[in-house]
Amino acid sequence: MSDRQKRKTTSSTEKSDDKDTSEMNDILKKIGTIEDSVNKNNQTIRATIKDLMLELKDDLVKSVEKQIEVIECLLHEALTENETHKAELKRLEHEISESHRRTRQMGNLILSQSGQMNDFNQYGRRNNVRINGIPESQDGESAEDTTKTVVQVLNNNINDLNLKPTDIDISHRLGKKHSRGHRQIINLSLSSFPDIPETK
């Protein structure tokens, strides 16, 4: 190869190298521009994300604060209602206690009255007399007829008795009327009944 050809080849190679270097520089510039753009975009994205995070944080804090206020309000209402229930429960317990006390008093009073009534009935029956064997009218008899019959029979059978119908509060036959024999007679409240002398 001649010197001329060598120079031509070298010149051609140098031009080719220069072109490649130029293209490489252009590519590097574009890459730098893209990197700058990406860096700028990254900063914008970061700033946007930061702003969004701050907004979300503020919204979350506000939401939590509102929920805490609602819960505090509900808790206050529940505590107030609980105090009301406690007061009502205490009042009801007092009423129940009073009711039990009055019930016991009434029970004791009833027992006392029952004993007194029993004593009174026993005392009232002291002057009652049952009489057997006095014939009974087949047509039936009133309490007044029974009293007259009793007075007559007793005066006929007891010396100096002198019993009057007014000495007997009331007389009546016991039980239902039947064909077998005569029913007993009970004479109530013979308060003015004299001492009974010997029978005739």
Buried (B, 14 or more C-beta within 10 A) or exposed (E): EEEEEEEEEEEEEEEEEEEEEEEEEEEEEEEEEEEEEEEEEEEEEEEEEEEEEEEEEEEEEEEEEEEEEEEEEEEEEEEEEEEEEEEEEEEEEEEEEEEEEEEEEEEEEEEEEEEEEEEEEEEEEEBEBEBEEBEBEEEEBEBEEBBBBBBEBBBEEBEEBEBEEEBBBEBBBEEEEEEEEBBBBBBBBBEEBEEEEEEE
